[in-house]
Amino acid sequence: MTGLPWDASYHDGPAPWDVGRPQPAVARLAAEGGFAGAVLDAGCGTGENALHLASLGLSVLGVDVAETALAIARAKAAERGLEVEFAVADALQLERMGRRFATVLDCGLFHSFDGEERPGYVASLASVTERDGTLYVLCFSDVGPDPGPHPVSEEELRAAFNPSSGWKVAAIEADRVQTRFHDDGAPAWLATIKRI
Ligand SMILES: C[S@@+](CC[C@H](N)C(=O)[O-])C[C@H]1O[C@@H](n2cnc3c(N)ncnc32)[C@H](O)[C@@H]1O
């Protein structure tokens, strides 16, 4: 688990990605009815996306390796009177939870894994996603000015998620990821991926 370095990024005020509200792309997907059934937010950070989905009545588990982020997420849930489960778990070993989800969200986690880690991460996601379930990956993209760190190409997404790894890419669309350092967000891909 790569928990300690990640935890440190939550010690001195909000991390660069911690914008204090759900990502617009996630809120839009939710408004369009894109989330159903049990939802997993992998690498949930301080929980804004998970909390937003819970506020819409969805059943959500947010997992992260950063205990400090999870403590902040739990405090926000209590303050807002929302029921959301937040737990420590390594996204590279999700099968250890012994649970299944109809919809999985990865907002900013995929692009933090290097090429060697990705096959394990993709298999870990597959192990907890129901057949016909949907995975959304919102990650920095390599197309457009002022990219975020570790931008990903569309080809990298397609190489990672394919029938041999248990997935079929339904759509990859250009979007934005809001950060504390981009006025109008950074270029992103929003990938909709089906478990087969
Ligand atoms: C860029 S942040 C995004 C956080 C959150 N999704 C958001 O949009 O604010 C990536 C998150 O993934 C978490 N993370 C990194 N490696 C992880 C792993 N192996 N398992 C679970 N969480 C991990 C980090 O602690 C961090 O909170």
The ligand as an SDF file (V2000), in Angstrom:
LIG
                    3D

 27 29  0  0  0  0  0  0  0  0999 V2000
   -5.7050   12.6010   -7.0350 C   0  0  0  0  0  0  0  0  0  0  0  0
   -6.4330   12.0190   -5.5500 S   0  0  0  0  0  0  0  0  0  0  0  0
   -8.1800   12.0650   -5.9520 C   0  0  0  0  0  0  0  0  0  0  0  0
   -9.0430   12.0190   -4.7360 C   0  0  0  0  0  0  0  0  0  0  0  0
  -10.5470   12.0800   -4.9920 C   0  0  0  0  0  0  0  0  0  0  0  0
  -11.0090   11.0450   -5.8830 N   0  0  0  0  0  0  0  0  0  0  0  0
  -10.9530   13.4330   -5.5070 C   0  0  0  0  0  0  0  0  0  0  0  0
  -11.4370   13.5160   -6.6430 O   0  0  0  0  0  0  0  0  0  0  0  0
  -10.7760   14.4190   -4.7750 O   0  0  0  0  0  0  0  0  0  0  0  0
   -6.0750   10.2640   -5.5890 C   0  0  0  0  0  0  0  0  0  0  0  0
   -6.5300    9.5650   -4.3190 C   0  0  0  0  0  0  0  0  0  0  0  0
   -6.2490    8.1770   -4.4440 O   0  0  0  0  0  0  0  0  0  0  0  0
   -5.7360    7.7050   -3.2150 C   0  0  0  0  0  0  0  0  0  0  0  0
   -4.9070    6.5090   -3.4990 N   0  0  0  0  0  0  0  0  0  0  0  0
   -3.6800    6.4440   -4.0450 C   0  0  0  0  0  0  0  0  0  0  0  0
   -3.2530    5.1810   -4.1590 N   0  0  0  0  0  0  0  0  0  0  0  0
   -4.2630    4.4110   -3.6680 C   0  0  0  0  0  0  0  0  0  0  0  0
   -4.4510    3.0220   -3.5280 C   0  0  0  0  0  0  0  0  0  0  0  0
   -3.4970    2.1440   -3.8860 N   0  0  0  0  0  0  0  0  0  0  0  0
   -5.6150    2.5880   -3.0010 N   0  0  0  0  0  0  0  0  0  0  0  0
   -6.5920    3.4630   -2.6110 C   0  0  0  0  0  0  0  0  0  0  0  0
   -6.4700    4.7800   -2.7170 N   0  0  0  0  0  0  0  0  0  0  0  0
   -5.3300    5.2620   -3.2560 C   0  0  0  0  0  0  0  0  0  0  0  0
   -4.9570    8.8570   -2.6310 C   0  0  0  0  0  0  0  0  0  0  0  0
   -4.7910    8.7700   -1.2420 O   0  0  0  0  0  0  0  0  0  0  0  0
   -5.8290   10.0480   -3.0430 C   0  0  0  0  0  0  0  0  0  0  0  0
   -6.7920   10.3370   -2.0670 O   0  0  0  0  0  0  0  0  0  0  0  0
  1  2  1  0
  2  3  1  0
  2 10  1  0
  3  4  1  0
  4  5  1  0
  5  6  1  0
  5  7  1  0
  7  8  2  0
  7  9  1  0
 10 11  1  0
 11 12  1  0
 11 26  1  0
 12 13  1  0
 13 14  1  0
 13 24  1  0
 14 15  1  0
 14 23  1  0
 15 16  2  0
 16 17  1  0
 17 18  1  0
 17 23  2  0
 18 19  1  0
 18 20  2  0
 20 21  1  0
 21 22  2  0
 22 23  1  0
 24 25  1  0
 24 26  1  0
 26 27  1  0
M  CHG  2   2   1   9  -1
M  END
$$$$
